[in-house]
Amino acid sequence: MRCPACSAEVRIGDAKCGSCGWDLKQLYTGESRAAQAPRVEDPAAAAERPRVAAPPAASPIHAKLEIGTQLGAKLRLDLCDRLFLERYDLGNATPSFLREKTQVCETVEEFIDLLIEDMRCSDSERAGIRKGWIEQGRKDSGVILGVHFPGRGCFLNGPAFLQLFDCDSINELLEHPEACASIASTAVHEKLGHGFISESTATGRERVENGLERLRLAGRFGVETVDTPDHEILNRKCGLVFRTNAVTDEGFSRWLETDLLGELGIGREAEDPEALAAIDPRIAAFVHWAHAPVQDTAAAIYHADFLQGADSDEELAGGVIALSGQPPRYTLGCVLMDALARHHRPELVPAAMLIAYNVTMNLSSLAVGDLRELLADPRFNATARATQLLTLPPCDTAASLADAARELLSFAPPECLVSR
């Protein structure tokens, strides 16, 4: 097996990594799920056998926290990072983003300073942006609860949580069980959801390398960063890429709040599919199909097209927001992840994202029009690739899922999921 911190080879049973000193004891009890040799199952055989929900692997975290307890005063966000490694079958992937810090900022100024630390602008522009953001943050500190910066970490807006839960200090906040659950939910969504996609998938890494993540984050704060023709082209590419993949970006991150934190007894409940179906016949058709998908790629692509356009349908989106408090890309994206978890296994949903996002576009040289055309192709956008994974026979391991996607959908597998 490999050390999650530095990727060095380590032996099962080692207490620490010999290269970097990372504590390995908390990753396994005897042998972790991630260290086990993957069992590759023939897809045809898998289709014939009855589906029986496998019991979750024994988690070392459960030895420290009883399921159903609240995190309370001892908020340990690092437990979420470790549980991510323990719960999910990631093949040979070594998610280095887990080494990045998760920080609860105590003041608006601290939160803003961390956000603009490496912004590409002059000192005077940075000072102006800082002043504006701080003023906005003081007026409405609940706008953004947290942000993940690729390569730097996850920063949580402490003042926003203080306002949300009517607390006077961070210490008081960490004594508040519901506040701790909300902080953990935000950290999981931002760091383990968006962080995993940004730093562990081929599409995500390309977005980071080409500056698209930086543009997206600036956009979240209403900052105008376009000042040259080249920058305008990049901004247009950014909009295309993130709009196309919004369902899987947000759906996966939202789903982790339910599944991962559900292991600790503090997960958010997913919305009732039947209540969602009652909003619109198109949602009903998607929910019905997702519950019992058939091996028909045309249907999968049809539903992916619907999901990608759901946010722009004002009436439909309004109904979803009224029910769930979030736009369709979050809520219906979570339904898609639930379907993948049910059809394959919950432990394979991150691996499904590795496969869905295993596409690079050569963004630096591709024209905007060509990019738009390619992203409309169901072979090259993550949402359509994810829905097509539901047309495969049920799989039990990340390696067998990648094998089936290669053989039946012609999806090139990520190197970390290739059977050895």
N, C-alpha and C positions, 0 to 999 in steps of 0.2 A: 504494500500500500504506500501512498505518498502523503507527506505532511501537507495539510491544508494551507500552512503559512508560507512555506518556501519551495514546495514541490519535491523536496528531497525524498529518496527512498527510505522508508522506515519499516521496521518489523512489527507485526502484530504483537502486542504485549509490552512494547517499549513505553516507558513512562514519559520520556521527552524526546523531541527530535534532536538527533546528534548534531545537526547543522545549525539550527537556529534556536534550539531550546524550547520550542513551543510545547505546551502541555498536551500530551496525547491521551492521558488517562480518561478524559471526559468524552472521548469520541466512541468508546466502545465498552461493552461489558463482555469480556472474552474476545469476541471478534465482531466488529461493527458490520452493519449491513453493507456499507460502502466498500468494505474490504473483501467481501465475499466474491468469489469468482462468479460472474454472471452466468445464468443458465439460459442458453439460447433455445427457445422453443419453436418448433415448426409452426408457422402461422395456420396452415391447414388443420393441423392437429388441435391447435388452440380453438379454432372455430367449432370443432365438434364436441369439445368437452364442456360440461356444465360450469357456469361461472359461480364460484363460491368466494365470498369475500375473505381474503387472507387476513389473519390477525396481524396487528401492527407489530413491528419488530420491538423487542425490549429496548427501552430507551434509558440511558444512564441518567438523564434528567429526571425521570420519574422517581428515581431513588432519592432525589433531593426535594422535589416538589410533588406533593400529592395532587393527583388530577382533581380538579374542581376547586382548588384553593385559589385565592387571589394573590397576586404578587405583593400587594401591600407595601409596607415601608421598605422592604428589601427588593427594590426594582432591579432585576438583573437582566439587562438587555442582552448580555453576552450569552445567556441561556438560549435565547431565540436563535442566535447564530449557530450554536452547537447543535441544537435540535434540527436545524435545517440540514446540517451535514448528516446527522444520524437518521432522520426520517426518510429522506429522499434518495432514490437510486440515481446517482449522477454519473455512473460508469466510471471512467478514469479522470473525470473533470476535477480540477483543483481550484475551486473558486477563491481566488486571491483577494477579492473584494471584502471577504469576511475579516481580513486583517485591519481594515479601515475602521476608524473610531466611530462610535455613535455618541453624540454629545448633546445634552440638554442645555441650551443657552439660558442664562438667568436674566438677561436684559435684551431689549429690542436692539440696542447698539451692538451687543456682542453677536447676536444673530445676523444682523446686516453686515457687520465687518467681515464675518466669515464668508458671507455670500459674495462680496465684491473683492475679496482678497486678491484674486488673480484675474480680475476683469481686464480685458484689453482696452484701455483707454488712458487718457492723460490724467495727471494728478488732479487737475482742476475739474475735469469731467467726473472723476471718481468722487470728489468731495461733494459735487452737486447731486450726484446720484445718491450718495449716502444720506445727505440731508433730506432729500425727498422721500426716500424709503423709510427713514426713521419717523418722519412726520406721518406717513401713511400707516406705519406699523403702530404708532401710538393711538391713532384714530380708530383703527380696526385691526387689532393684533391677531384676530382669529382668521384672517384671510388665508394664510398659509401656515399649516401646523408643522411641516417639516420638508426638508429637501435632501436628496442624495446627490452629492457631487462625485462623479467618477474619479477615482484616484485619490480622493481626499476624505470622504466619509459621509456620514448622515448627521445633519444638524437639525435639532428639534427646537421649535419656537416656544421656549418656556413661558414668556408672558402671555402667549395665546392660550396655553393650557391653564395658566393662573386665572385668566378672565373666564374661560369656559367653565371652570369648576369652582369659581369664587373663592380662590385661595390667596393668601397674602404672601407666601414665600414658597420657594422650591421645596424646602424641607416639608412644609405642610402639604404640598402637592403630592410628594412621594409617600405620605401617610394615607392618602386618599385612594382606596382600592379602585374605584371607577376611573379616576384620573390615571392611575398606573396602567390600567388595562387600555385606556385610550392612547397613552404614550407608547406602549408596546405595540399597539395596532398600527400607529403611524410609522414607527421604526421598521416594523416588518414590511409594511407597504412600500416605503421608500427605499430602504436599504436592501432587503432580501428580494423584493419584487423588482423594482426598477434597477437596483444595483446589479442583480443577477443578469437581467436582460442586457444592460449596458456594458457589462464587463466580462460576461461569460459566453455570450453568443456572438456569432460572426457578424450579424447585422448590427448589433449593439456596439461592438468594438469599432466597426467602420463609422458609425455615427459619432462616436467619441473622437476618433482620429481626425475626422473632417470638421470638427467644431460644431456639429449639429446639436449636441447635448447642451453646449454652452448657450447657443441661440435659443433653444427651447426654454432653458431656465431663465434667461433674460426676459423672454416673453411672458413668463408666469408673473413677473414683477412689473410688466408694462413698460419695459425699458426699450427704447428705440436704438438699435445697434447698427442699423444699415447706414453707411456713409460713403460707399463706393459702389460702382456697378458690379464688381465681382462679389461684393458682400450682399448685394440685392439678389444676385443669382443664388448664392448660398442660402439666403433666407427663404427663397421660393422652394428650394430643394428640401429645406428643413420642414416647411409646412406640408409638402407632399408626403414625405417619409413618415412623419408622426401622425398625420391624419389617417394614412393607410393602415398603420399598425396600432392605432389607438385602442382598438377592442382587445387585442392580446396584451398590449402594454398594461392597460389599466385592469383588465379582467383578471390576468394572472396575479397582479399585485393585490387586488381586492380578494381573490380566492385564498391567497396565503393567510390573510387576516382570519379567515374562517377555519382553514384546515390546520395550519401550524399552531396558531394560538388555541385552537380547539383542543390540542394535545395538552395544553396547560390549564384548560378549563376556563379560559377567558376569551375565546374566539367570538367574533361577531357572527350572528346568525345570518345565513343567506336568505334572500327574499323568497317567498313562496312562489314556485313556478306557476301554480294555478292562478294566483292573483295577478301575476305578470301577464299570463295568457289572456286574461279577461280584458286587458287594456286595448288590444288590437289583434285582429285575425292573423296578421303577419307574425306577431310575437307568438301567438298560439301555435302557428304552423312550425316555427322554429323550436319552441319548447317540446312539442310532440316529436319532432324529428330527432332532437338532441337526446330525448329519453330512450328512443329505440332506433338508432341510426341504421341505415341499410347500406350495403356496399355499392353505392351509387355516387360517383364523384360529381356528377352534374348537380345532384341535390345539395351536396356539400358546398359547391361553389355558389349555387343560388342563395343559400342561407348566409354564406360569407358576404356576398354582395349586400344582402339586407342589413346585416350587422354593421357594415361599414357606412351605410347611409342613414342609420337609425338616429344618430345625433342631430342630423340636419332636418329631420321631419318634426316640426314644432309640436304638432298635436300629439304624436306618439311619444316624443321625448318628454313633453310636459306630463303625460300620464305616468311615465316611468319615474320621473323625479318626484311627483306627488306621492307615489307609493314608497319609493326607496330612499329619497333624498339625494340621489345621485343620477347623473346622466346615463343613457343606455350603454355607453362604452364600458362603464364600470359594472353595471348590474347585469346586462345581457352577456358581457364578457365573462363574468363570474359564472353564469349559467353554462357557457361553453366549457369553462374549466371543470365545472362539476360533471359535465357529460364525459369529458376525457377521463376524469377520475373514476367515474362509474363504469365506463366501457373498458378501460384498461385497469389501472390501479391508481389510487391517490399518490402513491410513491413515485409514479412515473410522469406526473404532470410537468415538473421542471425539465425532465428529459424531452418531453414533447415540445417544450419551448426551445430547447437546444436544436431540435430538428426543424421546427417551424421557422426559426430565425437563422438557419444555416444558409444564408444567402448574402453575397456581397455584390454591390452594384458598380464599383469603380466610380464612386460619387464625385471624386475630384475632377474627372474629365467628362462625365456624362452630361449632355445637354438637358435642360429642364423638360423639354417636350419628350425626349427619349425616356427620361426617368418616369414621367407620368405614364407613358405607354407600357413600360415594363412593370410598374407597380400595379397596373390594371390586370396584368397577367396572373392568373391564380397559381402559377408555378413559383412566383417570385414575391408574393406578399404574405406576411406571417399569418394573417387571419384566415385566408383561404387555405393555406397549408395546414393550419391547425384543424379546421373543420374537416379537411380530407383525412386527417389521422383517425377520425371517427369511422371511416369506411373500412379500416383495417380489421382483421380478426383480433380479438382481445389478446393482449400481450402481458407477460408477467415480469419482464425485465427491461431495462433501458436498452440493452443490446438487442434483444429480440424485437423491440419496437423499431429501432433504427434499421434492423435487417428487413423487417416487413415493409417499412416505408421505402426502402431502396428497391426491393423486389417488385412491389405492387404499385408504387406511385412514382418510381424513378427519382426519389429524393436522395441526393447524395448525403450520406450520414456524417455527422460531426466526427472528427478524429477521435474524440474522447469516448464515443459510443461504439466504435468499430470492434467487432468480435475478434478476439485474439486466438 
